[in-house]
Amino acid sequence: SPSRWRWIGPVHAVLMTVIVVVTGNHWWLDGIVAVLVLVLCAWTVFGVRTGWHRLRARRTEAAPPPVEIRSRAAAASTD
């Protein structure tokens, strides 16, 4: 996202992990697994978006060129 608010998610994840570990509610492994899950999700989203854009580009390349439609009067005047 081009928004300046895009950093709230990652900052929240890091702060939450640090706070949970410092207070002793969970182990570091929980944070590590959470980061791995986030990376896997981001990688999946990137792959889906890339595939979607490639599919759309392929469809526009495969589309036939537009056909010029001329009126009978225009066709008769050029012949």
Phi and psi in degrees as a GROMACS rama.xvg file:
@    title "Ramachandran Plot"
@    xaxis  label "Phi"
@    yaxis  label "Psi"
@TYPE xy
-79.8002  -4.95021  PRO-2
-67.5941  150.662  SER-3
-72.6317  -11.067  ARG-4
-84.5286  -0.376429  TRP-5
-64.6435  -17.8558  ARG-6
-85.1884  -7.99605  TRP-7
-63.2215  -42.817  ILE-8
-60.7662  -55.7097  GLY-9
-62.7483  -39.8633  PRO-10
-64.5012  -41.0956  VAL-11
-61.5302  -43.1165  HIS-12
-62.9692  -43.8099  ALA-13
-66.7053  -47.3682  VAL-14
-61.5611  -42.0733  LEU-15
-62.8672  -41.5727  MET-16
-63.2887  -46.1906  THR-17
-63.5388  -44.8264  VAL-18
-64.4039  -42.0262  ILE-19
-65.1903  -41.2621  VAL-20
-71.0077  -42.2718  VAL-21
-63.9112  -38.4209  VAL-22
-78.7052  -6.50728  THR-23
79.6042  17.6736  GLY-24
-79.9068  -23.2805  ASN-25
-144.757  173.716  HIS-26
-96.3843  163.503  TRP-27
-59.9314  -29.7602  TRP-28
-60.7992  -33.8108  LEU-29
-60.1788  -43.253  ASP-30
-66.3795  -40.2397  GLY-31
-64.4904  -44.0949  ILE-32
-63.9135  -39.3313  VAL-33
-62.0246  -41.4971  ALA-34
-64.32  -41.5386  VAL-35
-62.2698  -39.7782  LEU-36
-65.2901  -42.382  VAL-37
-62.4455  -42.8659  LEU-38
-64.1101  -42.3746  VAL-39
-61.8019  -42.508  LEU-40
-64.9151  -43.8967  CYS-41
-63.9879  -39.7013  ALA-42
-64.9587  -40.9776  TRP-43
-64.2278  -45.6924  THR-44
-61.825  -42.9175  VAL-45
-60.3428  -44.1338  PHE-46
-64.2144  -40.8723  GLY-47
-66.7902  -44.1613  VAL-48
-63.7317  -42.1867  ARG-49
-63.4145  -44.8715  THR-50
-62.9495  -38.9924  GLY-51
-65.1388  -43.4056  TRP-52
-66.111  -38.3274  HIS-53
-65.8883  -40.1823  ARG-54
-63.5299  -44.2259  LEU-55
-64.3462  -39.1316  ARG-56
-65.6595  -38.7558  ALA-57
-66.7367  -37.7341  ARG-58
-66.5897  -39.0661  ARG-59
-71.8648  -32.1345  THR-60
-70.4082  -34.124  GLU-61
-81.5523  -11.8713  ALA-62
-68.607  139.633  ALA-63
-68.209  153.522  PRO-64
-66.5388  152.544  PRO-65
-65.3858  143.164  PRO-66
-93.215  131.087  VAL-67
-80.2249  124.705  GLU-68
-107.062  119.628  ILE-69
-113.584  148.995  ARG-70
-73.6621  162.477  SER-71
-63.4416  -35.2833  ARG-72
-66.7575  -41.2159  ALA-73
-67.2524  -39.6618  ALA-74
-67.5218  -37.5033  ALA-75
-70.9644  -33.2972  ALA-76
-74.4784  -25.8396  SER-77
-89.4297  -16.5043  THR-78
